[in-house]
Each structure stands twice: as structure tokens, then as C-alpha cells.
Amino acid sequence: MLAGVLLFTFAQTYLQAYVGQMIMKDMRTQTFDHTVNQSLRYIDSQPVGRLVNRLTNDVETINELFTSVLPPLLRDFSMMAGVLVALALLSPRLALVTLATLPRCSS
């Protein structure tokens, strides 16, 4: 059982890193193509360091979102959903009381 958990955890981490890197590659390619296709007047008016800094920082910020923020967020939401399902199966009355006390989003 532990070996299976280890194998699936490794596969999940590897797949997540691979997909993240492919997304980053596509984004870098698209931003490069977009920058190269700008008019010469625009490129001449912008300092080179400013353009490169903006491109790399924006892509790195999105990379941080995909690697450090979304996976824990999805894991936490799936854990909460699993706990609520288990609670509903074990004690439906307690599950209803628990759901009734959850904070509501007001729109």
C-alpha cells in the first residue's frame, strides 16, 4: 500500500511539473512572438531591460501560481469535500448542522 502511495505521489508530482513546464514554454513563446511583432516605434521607445523584466516577471508569477498556490488549494478543497462526504455517510444529521454553520458568500 505504501509503495502504491509513493508511486502515485511521484507520478502526480512528475505530471504536475511536466504540465507546468509545458504551460510555461507556451506562454514564453507567445509573449516572445507578441513582443517581436510589435512596431519598431514601440520597441525603440521602451528600454530593453524593462521589456525583458516585465516578460520574465509576469511569466514567473504565473508559474508560481501554478506550482505553489493551486495544488495546495485544490488539495484542501478536495480534502474538505471528502470529509463532508464521510460525515454525511456517518451522521447525516451532524452533516446538516455542520453545513448550516458554514459561512455563506454574499453576492
C-alpha positions as CSV (number, residue, x, y, z in Angstrom):
1,M,0.0,0.0,0.0
2,L,2.8,2.4,0.9
3,A,4.6,1.6,-2.3
4,G,1.5,2.4,-4.3
5,V,1.1,5.7,-2.5
6,L,4.7,6.5,-3.2
7,L,4.3,5.6,-6.9
8,F,1.2,7.7,-7.3
9,T,2.6,10.6,-5.5
10,F,5.7,10.5,-7.7
11,A,3.6,10.3,-10.8
12,Q,1.4,13.1,-9.7
13,T,4.4,15.4,-8.9
14,Y,6.1,14.5,-12.2
15,L,3.0,15.1,-14.2
16,Q,2.3,18.4,-12.5
17,A,5.8,19.6,-13.1
18,Y,5.7,18.5,-16.7
19,V,2.4,20.1,-17.5
20,G,3.5,23.3,-15.6
21,Q,6.7,23.4,-17.7
22,M,4.8,23.0,-21.0
23,I,2.4,25.8,-20.0
24,M,5.4,28.0,-19.2
25,K,7.1,27.1,-22.5
26,D,3.9,28.0,-24.4
27,M,3.5,31.3,-22.5
28,R,7.1,32.3,-23.1
29,T,6.8,31.5,-26.8
30,Q,3.6,33.5,-27.1
31,T,5.0,36.5,-25.2
32,F,8.1,36.4,-27.3
33,D,6.1,36.3,-30.5
34,H,3.9,39.1,-29.3
35,T,6.9,41.3,-28.4
36,V,8.7,40.6,-31.7
37,N,5.6,41.5,-33.7
38,Q,5.3,45.0,-32.0
39,S,6.0,48.0,-34.1
40,L,9.6,49.2,-34.2
41,R,8.5,52.6,-32.8
42,Y,7.1,50.8,-29.7
43,I,10.2,48.7,-29.2
44,D,12.5,51.7,-29.7
45,S,10.6,53.7,-27.1
46,Q,10.9,51.0,-24.4
47,P,14.1,50.3,-22.6
48,V,15.2,46.7,-23.3
49,G,15.6,45.8,-19.7
50,R,12.1,47.0,-18.9
51,L,10.5,44.7,-21.6
52,V,12.6,41.7,-20.6
53,N,11.9,42.3,-16.9
54,R,8.2,42.6,-17.4
55,L,8.0,39.4,-19.5
56,T,10.1,37.3,-17.2
57,N,8.4,38.5,-14.0
58,D,4.9,38.0,-15.4
59,V,5.6,34.5,-16.6
60,E,7.3,33.7,-13.3
61,T,4.4,35.0,-11.3
62,I,2.0,32.8,-13.2
63,N,4.5,29.9,-12.8
64,E,4.3,30.5,-9.0
65,L,0.6,30.4,-9.1
66,F,0.5,27.0,-10.9
67,T,3.2,25.4,-8.8
68,S,2.7,26.8,-5.3
69,V,-0.8,28.1,-4.9
70,L,-3.2,26.0,-7.0
71,P,-2.1,22.5,-6.0
72,P,-2.5,23.1,-2.2
73,L,-5.7,24.9,-2.8
74,L,-7.2,22.0,-4.8
75,R,-5.9,19.5,-2.3
76,D,-7.5,21.4,0.6
77,F,-10.9,21.7,-1.2
78,S,-10.9,18.0,-2.1
79,M,-10.0,17.1,1.5
80,M,-12.9,19.3,2.7
81,A,-15.3,17.7,0.2
82,G,-14.1,14.2,1.3
83,V,-14.6,15.0,4.9
84,L,-18.1,16.3,4.3
85,V,-19.0,13.2,2.3
86,A,-17.7,10.9,5.0
87,L,-19.5,13.0,7.6
88,A,-22.7,12.7,5.6
89,L,-22.4,9.0,5.4
90,L,-21.6,8.5,9.1
91,S,-24.1,11.0,10.5
92,P,-26.4,12.9,8.1
93,R,-27.9,15.0,11.0
94,L,-24.5,16.2,12.1
95,A,-23.5,16.9,8.5
96,L,-26.6,19.1,8.1
97,V,-25.8,21.0,11.3
98,T,-22.2,21.4,10.1
99,L,-23.2,22.7,6.7
100,A,-25.7,25.1,8.2
101,T,-23.0,26.7,10.3
102,L,-20.6,27.3,7.3
103,P,-20.1,30.9,6.3
104,R,-22.1,31.9,3.3
105,C,-20.8,34.0,0.4
106,S,-22.9,37.2,-0.1
107,S,-23.1,38.5,-3.6
